[in-house]
Amino acid sequence: GALTEIDLPETLASIGADAFKADTFIKSVVIPSSITYIDDFAFYGCTKLDWFSCGTSLTYIGTRAFWNAKKLSYLKLSPTLGIIGDYAFSSCKGLEEIDLPFGLEKVGMYAFSECVSLYTISMPNTISEIGNYVFYNCTRLSTVKLSEILSTIPNYAFYGCTNLQSIVIPNSVKEIGNSAFSQCISLKTVNLSMTLEKIGNNTFSNCSSLENIYIPKTVLNIGRY
């Protein structure tokens, strides 16, 4: 029969690009503590994968590594993880919550976009960079805690998060990008960074529930609409 469970040996150091790409039978994967690197597209399109444990030594998850693993509901990340690549978990439509480990530094663009079941996200205060479109169209997302060392909320970061009702922008943030919160139709409360300098184009466009917002005196530039 088809291989549905993968328990990798402790001798492996990495999982290569495309290693299990588009394997539509795999349901669960256990990564041993010897593995430090999951390369691009490794579990891309594994549409039956619903359980994944990353071990204790993983430092890097590559581009589109789990793209469209649409049944993935259990995800345990390694405490050593430093980088989540572009589109890494995009379109993981079964993922409801994710525990981002303390020590994580960078989350790539579109990394959790279209994760339509994701309802909460808490960023550790080690994340210094998140990419454009990182939570794009996460329509169930209602609770967000941002890292307090971010300097930028990038373009389209929370675009279309239609269930998001409030957001606190930490005082480390100097810039909010274009359309970062556009189409957040439930957004009622926004607390801006007191060191904010730039608000991009269409940043809060079509936030139809937003009644008022205090713009701090530090802001030098506000984009159109």
C-alpha positions in Angstrom: 0.0 0.0 0.0 0.9 3.7 -0.2 3.3 5.2 2.4 1.2 7.3 4.8 3.6 7.7 7.8 7.2 8.8 7.7 9.6 8.4 10.6 13.0 9.5 9.4 16.3 8.1 10.9 18.5 10.1 13.3 21.3 10.0 10.8 19.7 12.5 8.4 21.0 16.1 8.5 18.6 17.7 6.0 15.5 17.1 3.8 16.3 18.1 0.2 14.3 20.2 -2.3 11.2 18.5 -3.7 11.9 15.4 -1.5 8.3 14.5 -1.0 6.7 17.0 -3.4 3.1 16.3 -4.3 3.0 13.0 -2.4 -0.7 12.8 -1.9 -0.6 9.8 0.5 1.6 11.0 3.4 -0.5 11.8 6.5 2.1 12.2 9.2 5.8 13.1 9.5 8.2 13.0 12.4 11.5 14.8 12.0 14.4 13.6 14.1 16.6 16.0 16.1 19.5 15.5 13.7 17.7 17.5 10.9 18.5 21.2 10.8 17.2 22.1 7.3 14.1 21.5 5.3 14.7 22.7 1.7 12.4 24.4 -0.8 9.2 22.5 -1.9 10.1 19.5 0.4 6.4 18.8 1.2 4.8 21.0 -1.4 1.3 19.9 -2.3 1.2 17.0 0.2 -2.6 17.4 0.4 -3.2 14.6 2.9 -0.5 15.6 5.4 -2.2 16.5 8.7 0.4 16.0 11.4 4.0 17.3 11.4 6.6 17.4 14.2 9.8 19.3 13.4 12.2 17.8 16.0 14.5 19.9 18.2 17.3 21.1 15.9 15.6 22.6 12.8 16.8 26.1 11.9 15.4 26.7 8.4 12.1 25.9 6.5 12.4 26.7 2.8 10.3 28.4 0.2 6.9 26.7 -0.4 8.1 23.8 1.8 4.5 23.0 2.9 2.5 25.0 0.3 -1.0 23.7 -0.1 -0.7 21.0 2.6 -4.4 21.9 3.0 -5.2 19.3 5.7 -2.3 20.1 8.0 -3.8 20.7 11.4 -1.0 19.8 13.8 2.3 21.6 13.5 5.1 21.5 16.1 8.0 23.8 15.2 11.5 23.4 16.6 12.7 25.8 19.4 15.8 26.4 17.3 14.0 27.6 14.2 15.4 30.9 12.8 13.8 31.4 9.4 10.5 30.5 7.8 10.8 30.9 4.0 8.5 32.5 1.5 5.1 30.8 1.0 6.3 28.1 3.5 2.8 27.4 4.9 0.7 29.3 2.3 -2.7 27.7 1.7 -2.5 25.3 4.7 -6.2 25.7 5.0 -6.6 23.3 8.0 -4.1 25.1 10.3 -5.9 26.7 13.2 -3.0 27.8 15.4 0.8 27.9 15.4 3.3 28.3 18.1 6.1 30.4 16.7 9.2 29.7 18.8 11.2 32.2 20.7 14.4 32.7 18.7 12.6 32.9 15.3 14.0 35.9 13.4 12.4 36.1 10.0 9.1 35.0 8.4 9.1 35.3 4.6 6.5 36.8 2.3 3.2 35.0 1.9 4.4 32.5 4.6 1.0 32.0 6.1 -1.2 33.6 3.4 -4.6 32.0 2.7 -4.5 30.0 5.9 -8.2 30.5 6.2 -8.6 28.5 9.5 -5.8 30.3 11.4 -7.5 32.3 14.2 -4.6 33.4 16.4 -0.9 34.4 16.0 1.6 35.4 18.7 5.0 36.6 17.5 7.9 36.2 19.9 10.0 39.3 20.4 12.8 37.8 18.4 11.2 38.3 15.0 12.8 41.4 13.4 11.3 40.9 9.9 8.1 39.7 8.3 7.5 39.6 4.6 4.9 41.2 2.3 1.5 39.4 2.3 2.6 37.3 5.3 -1.0 36.8 6.6 -2.8 37.8 3.4 -6.4 36.6 3.3 -6.3 34.8 6.7 -10.0 35.4 6.9 -10.5 33.8 10.4 -7.6 35.5 12.1 -8.9 37.5 15.1 -6.0 37.7 17.5 -2.6 39.1 16.6 0.3 39.9 18.9 3.2 41.5 17.0 6.9 41.3 17.8 8.2 44.3 19.7 11.3 44.5 17.6 9.7 44.9 14.2 10.5 48.1 12.4 8.1 47.6 9.5 4.7 46.2 8.9 5.1 45.3 5.3 2.8 45.7 2.3 -0.4 43.7 2.4 0.7 42.0 5.6 -2.8 41.6 6.9 -4.8 42.4 3.8 -8.2 40.8 3.8 -8.1 39.6 7.5 -11.8 40.1 7.7 -12.2 38.8 11.3 -9.4 41.0 12.8 -11.0 43.4 15.3 -8.0 45.1 17.0 -4.3 45.6 16.5 -1.6 47.1 18.6 1.4 48.3 16.6 4.5 48.2 18.9 6.6 51.2 19.4 9.5 49.7 17.5 7.6 50.1 14.2 8.6 53.1 12.1 6.7 52.3 8.9 3.4 50.6 7.9 3.3 49.5 4.3 0.8 49.8 1.5 -2.5 48.1 2.0 -1.2 46.5 5.2 -4.6 46.3 6.8 -6.8 47.0 3.8 -10.1 45.1 3.6 -10.0 44.3 7.4 -13.7 45.1 7.6 -14.1 44.1 11.3 -11.1 46.2 12.5 -12.4 48.6 15.1 -9.4 49.5 17.2 -5.9 50.5 16.1 -3.1 51.6 18.5 -0.3 53.0 16.4 3.4 53.1 17.3 4.4 56.3 19.1 7.6 56.3 16.9 5.7 55.8 13.6 7.1 57.9 10.7 5.3 56.6 7.6 1.9 55.2 6.7 1.7 53.8 3.2 -0.9 54.0 0.5 -4.3 52.4 1.2 -3.0 51.1 4.5 -6.5 51.1 6.1 -8.7 51.3 3.0 -12.1 49.6 3.3 -11.7 49.2 7.1 -15.4 49.9 7.3 -15.7 49.3 11.1 -12.8 51.7 12.0 -14.3 54.8 13.6 -11.3 56.8 14.7 -7.5 56.5 14.9 -4.9 58.7 16.6 -2.0 59.6 14.4 1.1 60.3 16.5 3.1 63.5 16.0 6.1 61.5 14.8 4.4 60.7 11.5 6.0 62.5 8.5 4.3 60.9 5.6 0.8 59.5 5.0 0.1 57.9 1.6 -3.1 58.3 -0.5 -6.4 57.1 0.7 
